[in-house]
């Protein structure tokens, strides 16, 4: 995109962005996860199994995931894309047990993969 100092151009561009986000959030299911440690660790834990049963992203009906990383930072990603990003780590050292008493399984997904 080329630089443009015209306010009307910037306003139209901003309004397009607002409309796009509104379309995403309007009548869509959004799974919201809060992880204040993610900014420090640079990873997010994505659960897919708990107590030997599918859970988390495996059974989610959401169209989007929103990760609240701080009061100022929220990442929004399509669930389909998030699943695809997680699959490449399945069965690797990023596929770990976690949760209460290590009864869950999940992927430690690098934030850089999402961003």
N, C-alpha and C positions, 0 to 999 in steps of 0.2 A: 504494500500500500504506500502510495506517495504522501509526503507531508503536505498538509493544506492548512493554512492559517485562517480560513474563512469560517466564521462562527456558524453560519447557516449549514455549511457542509458538515461540521462537527456535530451539530444538533441533530441533523438527519441520521447520521451514523449512530449516534447515541440512542435515538428513538428506535432504530432498527434493532439494536442490541436489547433494548427494553422489551420490545415486542417478541423477540426470539425467546428471551427468558420467561416471559409471561406465557408463551405457547408451551414451553417445556413444563412449567409448573401447574398450568391450568388443567384440572381434572386428571392429573397423573399421580400414580402412587410413588412416593419418594421414601425410601428407607433412610433414616437419619441416624448416624453414629457419631458419638462424641469421643474424641481421642486427643486430649491435650498433650500427651507424651509424644505424639507423632512428629511434631515440629522438631523435637530434640533428637529422636531416634531415626527420623527420616523414613519411617516405615509405618504401615497400617496392618493390623491383624484382621484378616477376612476369614471368619468361621464358615466351615462348610459341613461339619459333622459334630454332633454332641451325643454322648452316651451311645455310640454305635448306631445312630440314626441320622439321616440327612437333616441338616439345620442351616441356619444362616443363609448364605447366598445360594445354596443348593435348592432351597425351597421358597425363596423370596418371590413374591408376586410383583415386586416393585419394578418400575420402568427405569428409575434412577436411584442412585445412592448419593447421599449428601454426607460428607465427612466434615464435622465441625472440629477444626484444629486449634482454634482459639476464638476469643470474642470478635476478632477481626478477620478470620480466615475460614472460609468454607469452600470445600472442593465438591463439585457436582459432576457426576459421571454416569453415563448410561450403564445400566446393569449388564446388558449384553457385552459391552466393551470391558467392563470390570471382570466378568467371568473369563473372557478371552485372555486378559492380562494375567489372571491367577493361574490358568491352566498350564502355562509354561513353567511354573514352579512346583506343580504337583509332583510328588515323589522326590523332591530335591531337599537340600538342607534348609530350605525356606518353608517346607511343609512340616509343621510342628504341632505338638500337643500344647494345649493351653486351657484357659478358663479355670473354673473352680475345680480343684483337685485334678487338674490336667485331664478332664473327661471330654474335652472338645478337641477338634482338629481344625487347623486353619493354615492359611498362607500368610507369611510375612511379606507383604507387597511393598516394594520401595516406592516412596512418594514420587520419585522421578519418573516411574513408569506411567503414573497417572498424568503428571504434568507434562 
